[in-house]
Amino acid sequence: MTGLPTSLCDCTATQLLALYRSGQASPLEATRAVLQRIERLNPQLNAFCLVDAEAALAAAEASTGRWQRGQAQGALDGVPVSIKDLILTKGWPTLRGSHTVDADQPWDVDAPATARLREAGAVLLGKTCTPEFGCKGETNSPRTGITRNPWDLSRTPGGSSGGTAAAVAAGLGPLSVGTDGAGSVRIPAAFCGNVGLKPSFGRVPAWPLSPYGSVAHLGPHAMSVADAALLLNVLSQPDARDWTSLPPDGRDYRIGLEDGVRGLRIAFSPTLGYAKNVHPEVAAAVERAVQVLADLGAHVEAVDPGIDDPLEITTGLWFVGAATVWSGLTPQQQAVADPDFRAEAELGLGFSAQQVQQLVLRRGALGSHLRQFMQRHDLIATPSVAVPAFEARPAGHSPMDPAAMLGWTPFSYPFNLSQQPAISLPCGLTRAGLPIGLQLVGPMFGDALVLRAARAYETAHPAPRPPLAGR
C-alpha cells in the first residue's frame, strides 16, 4: 500500500484494518509497536494511568489468529484502543482521577462503550487520565498528576478527556473513547490537533449515567474523520441500561462521508455573538478554514445564532452535579479530594431547588431557540476553543469560578446544553506551533452531516502530527 506512515503507531485505524486484511501487518505487530511507544512517551505525557500490556498482547495475538483464518470478529478487530478512566472496564479499576475511589474492590462490569469495543474485537490498551470526576477542562488531579500536550510538554492537553487526546495525538493507539459534559472531548481535540466528536445526546449509550446529567455525552477521539465514523458505528450500538439513549438508527456513518459540502448552508459565527477574547491567531485560522468550506461549494453566511452566553446555566447545573457527588463522600474522602472539585461542589451547595429549576427552564429556552435556528442552517462553524493550549498547571492552581472554569472555551458548552452533535478538527497551527481547532455543529440527530462536512475539510486540509510522535 502507498502513502502509509512509516510506523504502525502512526497509522489510522482504517489503515491498520487494511493492512490486516492484506496481510501486510498483524494486530500483534501493531500492538507491540504501540506498547513500545507508550513505554517511551507516556512518562513524558502522563496520558495513561493504567496500561495492561499482557492483556493487550493476548488480545492482539487472538485477533491475529482470526485474521489469518479469515474470521475477523468485528469492525475494530485488532485495533489498539484506550478508554478514559471515567468509563467502567471489567478487570481494571476505574478510579476517575480521584483518591476518593478505592481501587481494591470488584471491577466486574463493562460500561456500554467498553462492551461494544470488546464485541468489535478491539485491543484494549488501558485507561487514560482524567481530572477528578471529569470536573474541569484541564487534565490534572491529585491522584494522577499533570497530563501534558504532545505538541509542547509545558502545555495542557485540555480536559477532561486530556489523556485520551494526548494518547491519540502521540500515536499511543489510533482510537480512544472520551466523555464531553461541557467540551471535554472537543477542548482536548483542539489543543492536541486531532478529531473529537460529541455525538447527539443519547447516540452513544452510557451507564452509569453521569452525575452531571443530560449534558454528558460519550464520543470518539481519532486522528481522522473516517476513524471517528468507524468508532461511532461501534459505540452507537444499543444498550438497555441507558434509558436516555436513542433508538439505534442502523446507520453506517462511513457511508456518505465523501459527499462533500456543496450546497450546504453554513452559519459562520466567529464569536457566537458574545465571545470577546478570541485569540487573533485562532480567529484567523478558523476564518481561513471556513473559506475552504466555501471554496468547496458550501453557502457560508456570517451570522450569529442570537443567543446570550449560557455560561451561568452551564456552570450552575455543573456545580449542582458536583455537589451531588460531594454529598455522597465521607469526610475522609472529602479530605483527599481535588481542591477544584471541592470548590465546584461548595458553589453547587449554594443553589436552591428553585434556582436549579430556573436554570433548567433557561436551558430549555436555549435549546428551543437553537433547534429553530438550525431549520435555516445545516451547520454552525465556530472556533473550537477561543485560545491555544495554555500552561499545564497543577490541581488547585487558581480560585474556582465560572469564568476560570470555562470562560476560555465559550464555544463548547452551549451545544452540551442543546445536546447537538459537534466535532472539533484541526485547522492550523499558531506561530508557536500549537494546534487550532475548527468546530462544526449540526442539528440534533445530524451526526452523519457533521462527519461529512468535517471529512470534506479534512480532505482539503490534512492535519500535521505533533513532533513528539516521531521522537
Secondary structure, 3 states (H helix, E strand, C coil): CCCCCCCHHHCCHHHHHHHHHHCCCCHHHHHHHHHHHHHHHHHHHCCEEEECHHHHHHHHHHHHHHHHCCCCCCCCCCCEEEEECCCCECCECCCCCCCCCCCCCCCCCCCHHHHHHHHCCCEEEEEECCCHHHCCCCCEECCCEECCECCECCECCCCCCHHHHHHHHCCCCCEEEEEECCCCCHHHHHHHCCEEEECCCCCCCCCCCCCCCCCCEEEEEECCHHHHHHHHHHHCCCCCCCCCCCCCCCCCCCCCHHHCCCCCEEEECCCCCCCCCCCHHHHHHHHHHHHHHHHCCCEEEECCCCCCCCHHHHHHHHHHHHHHHHHCCCHHHHHCCCHHHHHHHHHHCCCCHHHHHHHHHHHHHHHHHHHHHCCCCCEEEEECCCCCCCECCCCCCCCCCHHHHHCCCCCCCHHHHCCCCEEEEEEEECCCCCEEEEEEECCCCCHHHHHHHHHHHHHHCCCCCCHHHHC
